[in-house]
C-alpha cells in the first residue's frame, strides 16, 4: 500500500473472508501511526452494518489519534458476500480483517466492537498476538432471544475497556458485572449514565450519550497507549 500524507476514506476491494469478498472501508490515518484499528458492527439480521452510528463514532475516536481504521460488513451484510452464520463464520471474517491489516500495515492492532460485533470480535481477537488492546461497546448478554456467552474472557489478557449504558436492556448491570469478574487485568468498565444499548438517551435524560462513550474511549486510549 503506498504511503499517505493525509487521512481520507478509501473503499477496500481486496478484503476476502472464507465466504467471499467483504465490503470494507478504511480511514487511512497517519503514516507514523503506532497502531492500526479494527471496528466491528452489530447484529447483521437486525440491520447492523459498518455505517452504524456507534461503529462510526468509535472509528472517529481512533481516527482522532491518526490511526488507520478498518470497518467492514460481516458476511451477508451490505455488499459482503455469503450469508449470516449465527456468529460462527463471522469470527473468521474478523480474522480475515486482522490479516488484511497485518499485511498492509505491519503494525500492532487495536480492536473495538459494538454489541454482536463486540462478542464476535473479542472471541476472534482472543489469543491473537497482533491485537494489543480491545474495547467492547454495549457488550450484550441477552438480545431479542439471542444468548451471548463469554467463557473465553479469562484468556483475553490484553488491556480491555468495556463501555456500557446503565439502562441497556441487553446488558443488565448485575449480569455484566458477574461476567466481567472473569476478565483478567488490566480491565476497565465504564457505565454511561442515562444511556441505552445504542448510547441514546432514556426518557429521563433524552440527549444522546455517544459523546460520553467517545470520551471514555479517548481517556482510556490516551492513558493506556500514550496516544495524543
C-alpha distance (Angstrom), angle and dihedral (degrees) to the residues before:
residue distance angle dihedral
X1 . . .
X2 3.83 . .
X3 3.80 116.0 .
X4 3.80 118.4 -97.9
X5 3.79 127.7 -147.6
X6 3.82 99.9 -165.5
X7 3.79 130.1 37.1
X8 3.78 116.5 -109.4
X9 3.80 139.4 149.9
X10 3.79 119.7 -92.7
X11 3.78 130.2 -174.8
X12 3.81 108.6 -128.3
X13 3.79 114.6 -139.3
X14 3.81 101.8 176.0
X15 3.81 104.5 58.8
X16 3.80 108.6 116.7
X17 3.79 129.6 175.2
X18 3.81 128.7 -174.6
X19 3.83 90.5 -83.3
X20 3.81 94.8 50.1
X21 3.78 138.7 -93.1
X22 3.80 117.0 -1.1
X23 3.79 119.6 -148.2
X24 3.81 107.4 -123.6
X25 3.78 144.1 164.7
X26 3.79 130.3 -158.3
X27 3.79 128.6 -152.3
X28 3.78 96.0 -151.5
X29 3.82 102.8 -146.0
X30 3.80 127.0 -175.2
X31 3.78 126.0 -34.7
X32 3.81 91.6 -127.4
X33 3.82 95.7 48.3
X34 3.82 110.2 140.5
X35 3.82 93.4 -144.9
X36 3.78 142.1 21.5
X37 3.82 122.8 -139.9
X38 3.79 138.1 -143.1
X39 3.82 124.0 -160.0
X40 3.83 123.3 -167.9
X41 3.80 127.9 -157.4
X42 3.83 133.5 -131.0
X43 3.81 130.9 -94.8
X44 3.83 109.3 -34.9
X45 3.85 99.0 -150.2
X46 3.80 87.9 52.8
X47 3.79 91.3 56.2
X48 3.80 100.4 -89.3
X49 3.81 115.5 156.2
X50 3.78 139.3 154.2
X51 3.82 87.6 -90.5
X52 3.82 93.6 63.7
X53 3.83 111.3 132.3
X54 3.80 95.1 -122.2
X55 3.81 91.4 48.2
X56 3.80 91.1 47.3
X57 3.80 92.4 50.3
X58 3.80 92.0 47.2
X59 3.79 88.0 52.9
X60 3.81 89.7 51.2
X61 3.81 90.4 56.4
X62 3.80 93.4 53.2
X63 3.80 90.5 42.7
X64 3.81 91.1 52.4
X65 3.81 87.0 66.6
X66 3.81 91.4 51.2
X67 3.81 94.6 -106.6
X68 3.81 120.5 148.3
X69 3.82 105.7 -116.1
X70 3.80 126.2 -158.9
X71 3.81 122.6 -159.5
X72 3.80 122.9 178.5
X73 3.78 140.5 174.2
X74 3.78 116.5 -112.3
X75 3.81 116.8 -120.7
X76 3.80 111.3 -64.5
X77 3.82 94.3 16.6
X78 3.79 120.9 111.6
X79 3.80 108.9 -30.8
X80 3.80 95.3 -21.8
X81 3.78 115.2 123.3
X82 3.79 123.8 -122.3
X83 3.80 131.3 41.4
X84 3.79 134.0 -83.6
X85 3.81 111.0 -79.4
X86 3.82 102.3 -167.2
X87 3.79 92.1 -104.2
X88 3.80 97.6 -54.8
X89 3.81 104.0 94.8
X90 3.79 89.6 31.3
X91 3.81 88.9 71.7
X92 3.79 87.6 62.3
X93 3.81 89.2 50.2
X94 3.80 87.7 58.4
X95 3.80 90.6 48.7
X96 3.80 89.8 51.2
X97 3.81 89.7 53.1
X98 3.82 91.1 49.4
X99 3.79 89.5 50.6
X100 3.82 90.9 50.1
X101 3.80 91.1 53.0
X102 3.80 90.9 47.5
X103 3.80 93.4 50.1
X104 3.79 94.8 46.1
X105 3.81 102.3 39.2
X106 3.82 110.4 16.2
X107 3.80 90.2 -148.0
X108 3.81 133.1 122.9
X109 3.79 114.1 -88.9
X110 3.81 133.7 -130.2
X111 3.80 118.5 -158.9
X112 3.79 134.6 -153.0
X113 3.77 128.1 174.7
X114 3.78 135.1 177.1
X115 3.82 123.9 -139.0
X116 3.85 108.1 -48.4
X117 3.80 87.0 10.9
X118 3.81 90.2 55.8
X119 3.80 94.8 52.0
X120 3.80 95.1 42.8
X121 3.78 94.6 41.1
X122 3.80 94.7 48.1
X123 3.80 89.2 51.1
X124 3.81 91.5 51.7
X125 3.81 93.4 44.9
X126 3.79 93.9 49.1
X127 3.80 107.9 112.1
X128 3.82 94.8 4.9
X129 3.80 105.6 130.4
X130 3.81 91.3 -157.9
X131 3.81 90.6 67.5
X132 3.80 111.0 81.4
X133 3.80 100.2 177.2
X134 3.79 141.2 7.5
X135 3.80 136.6 -152.9
X136 3.79 122.9 -161.4
X137 3.82 114.1 -161.8
X138 3.80 118.9 -167.2
X139 3.80 91.4 -5.9
X140 3.84 103.4 -154.6
X141 3.79 128.7 -140.0
X142 3.81 102.6 171.7
X143 3.80 119.9 4.5
X144 3.80 120.1 175.5
X145 3.78 92.1 -33.5
X146 3.80 96.0 -41.5
X147 3.80 113.6 121.9
X148 3.81 118.1 -149.3
X149 3.79 119.8 -161.4
X150 3.81 131.5 -164.6
X151 3.80 107.3 -162.5
X152 3.81 87.5 133.4
X153 3.81 93.4 60.3
X154 3.85 97.9 93.5
X155 3.82 88.1 61.0
X156 3.81 93.6 53.3
X157 3.79 97.3 94.8
X158 3.81 101.2 163.2
X159 3.83 119.6 99.8
X160 3.79 109.5 -73.4
X161 3.79 136.5 -162.8
X162 3.79 123.9 -169.3
X163 3.81 118.4 -167.1
X164 3.81 116.1 -172.2
X165 3.79 136.7 167.0
X166 3.80 112.4 -115.5
X167 3.84 88.6 -135.4
X168 3.81 96.2 46.8
X169 3.83 106.7 138.3
X170 3.82 91.1 -160.9
X171 3.81 93.6 53.1
X172 3.79 110.7 40.6
X173 3.78 109.1 -165.1
X174 3.79 96.8 -122.9
X175 3.81 91.0 51.4
X176 3.79 94.4 46.0
X177 3.79 93.6 47.3
X178 3.79 89.8 52.3
X179 3.82 91.1 50.5
X180 3.80 94.0 46.1
X181 3.80 92.1 53.5
X182 3.82 83.2 79.6
X183 3.81 92.0 57.4
X184 3.82 110.0 105.7
X185 3.80 118.7 -137.4
X186 2.91 137.8 -58.2
X187 3.79 88.3 58.1
X188 3.80 130.7 135.0
X189 3.81 131.5 -174.3
X190 3.81 124.0 -160.8
X191 3.80 120.2 -168.7
X192 3.81 113.6 -155.3
X193 3.78 108.9 -142.5
X194 3.80 115.8 -127.3
X195 3.82 94.2 6.3
X196 3.79 129.1 131.0
X197 3.81 127.0 -153.4
X198 3.81 92.6 -72.6
X199 3.81 93.1 45.0
X200 3.78 90.4 -107.5
X201 3.78 121.2 135.5
X202 3.78 128.6 -92.5
X203 3.84 123.2 -128.0
X204 3.81 91.7 -93.4
X205 3.83 90.6 49.8
X206 3.81 106.6 21.6
X207 3.80 100.9 172.6
X208 3.84 115.9 106.5
X209 3.80 115.2 -96.3
X210 3.81 98.3 -155.1
X211 3.80 91.1 107.8
X212 3.81 89.6 57.1
X213 3.80 90.0 50.2
X214 3.80 90.1 50.7
X215 3.81 92.3 49.0
X216 3.80 90.3 52.6
X217 3.79 90.1 52.7
X218 3.81 93.5 44.9
X219 3.80 93.1 49.4
X220 3.81 93.2 48.8
X221 3.80 95.0 45.3
X222 3.80 91.4 48.4
X223 3.79 95.8 51.0
X224 3.82 97.1 36.3
X225 3.81 99.9 44.2
X226 3.80 102.4 19.3
X227 3.80 90.4 -120.2
X228 3.79 119.9 165.3
